[in-house]
């Protein structure tokens, strides 16, 4: 070997190996841990729903997808892009068809399965009590407010030929009240045609979300975020006049008009409109309950919790008033469901127990109402007439 060759620097293989070996070792360890978690102690985790752009409402769900919620329970989407069974556009003669318009509190992502959403429980309860065929079609989607539901009814709901339309909204409308106060006109954020409910996850992100390690990291972050909520709650309470100020009357008129519009559209089609006040943890008894406060996102509404409680009470009165002026039926869902964590996951989302209480309250009120009784008699009569026609043709 010459002096020139000896003086040339040698390849830095040693440095590369010192980097590669730990990385490979770490990767192998992660794979082993992931496999162990997947097999031995799998953690359920909420999948992301996949949304499609829509030319009318802001977005709808991709048909025929099946995901799992935070407890590992199945959520199935039908051929129309909504939760529940597949439906024909026209009900069979003698079949009473009800339609539900709402947001995530109607969609019921948190319940055990499709059969434990309150619209599904209502369907079975009415069928049992009436002794006839009943269909309850759930057109509620996460993030929808009454503006979205108005358009949803006009372009999808009325084409399903319902006899009754149940409107279950409050929370998603109230989140726009402060924005309306700050705008001279109607801000873009409250319009139905705004881009989408959420950004769809990429294919790579969906794969990562299925990893147990990622699920646990995300769960830990969520718990840390929840613990921090008490600080945000306190900060909001101290925000002064802006967060604690009463909602402007112009914003309340917008809120009321949305319910009036839906009831008017439904009534003009010869359909019975039913407005339901929303079950909630937002209650005066929970103002001093820290456990309940931690799962009420009052900061999302731009209000202190005391102001949100007062506003929620007024929202319920406005919904009830809309039934008086539009020949609609009012159902007090707010009073029907206990304001506790056995029935509600957070501010408005129901557990199975809460869904059952709401469904039974809706069924009780409907069956006791004379307008509904007459409607049921008409549907039954149509079914009997149809059967006789079919028999006469044989």
Buried (B, 14 or more C-beta within 10 A) or exposed (E): EEEEEEEEEEEEEEEEEEEEEEEEEEEEEEEEEBEEBBEEEEBEBBBEBBBEEBEEBBBBBEBEBEBEBBEEBEBBBBEBBBBBBEBEEEBEBBBBBBBBBBBBBBBBBBBBBBEBBBBBBBBBBBBEEBEBBBBBBBBBBBBBBBBBBBBBBBEBBBEBBBBBBBBBBBBBBBBBBBBBBEBEEEBEEBEBEBEBBEEBBEEEEEEBBEBBBBBBEBBEEEEEEEEEBEEEBEEBBEBEEEBBBEBBEEBBEBBBBBBBBBBBBBBEBEBBBBBBBBBBBBBEEBBEBEEBBBBBBBBEBBBBBBBBBBBBBBBBEBBBBBBEEBEBBBBBBBEBBBBBBEBBBBBBBBBBBBBBBBBBBBBBBBBEBEBBEEBBEEBBEBBEEEEEEEEEEE
